[in-house]
């Protein structure tokens, strides 16, 4: 960002900073500062085993009335992929379940 072509935007390097110039210095900085980008999942496991929190048939929390969990926390185990597609699939399934439940209630009231 210190090159002349970036001058009109007044960019400046923030990290790692001017104290790190050589390859070894940059590697040292990366080793001391780099982290992973964890996407936490599985904190409200969906399933039927004793550790499960969410019922897989309706996405409602076991033993709690009127509460559904509709996010990546329902994944029963970790995987090595971005969680976005998981969240889309969980949300799509939840919509189907909620709409079906609503329609069933409507039929009972008719």
JOZINOR-V61754 format. One record per residue. PHI is phi as a letter, one per 30 degrees, with the letter a starting at -180 (999 if undefined). D_CENTER is the distance of its C-alpha to the mean C-alpha in whole Angstrom. Layout:
phi->(PHI:PHI)
d_center->(D_CENTER:D_CENTER)
This chain:
phi->(999:d:d:e:d:c:e:d:c:h:d:b:d:c:b:d:j:d:d:c:c:d:e:d:d:d:d:e:d:d:d:d:b:d:b:c:c:d:c:d:b:i:d:b:e:c:l:c:d:e:d:d:c:c:d:d:d:b:i:c:d:e:i:b:d:i:b:c:c:b:a:d:d:d:d:d:a:d:b:c:a:d:d:e:d:d:d:d:d:d:d:d:d:d:e:e:d:d:d:d:d:d:d:d:d:d:d:d:d:d)
d_center->(32:35:37:39:37:34:37:37:33:34:31:32:30:28:26:28:31:34:35:33:35:36:34:34:33:30:29:30:28:25:25:25:22:20:17:14:10:8:5:6:7:10:11:13:14:16:19:23:23:24:21:19:18:17:20:19:22:21:17:19:19:22:25:24:25:23:20:17:13:11:8:6:8:11:10:14:13:11:12:12:10:8:5:6:10:8:7:11:13:12:13:16:17:17:19:21:22:22:24:26:27:28:30:32:32:34:36:37:38:40)
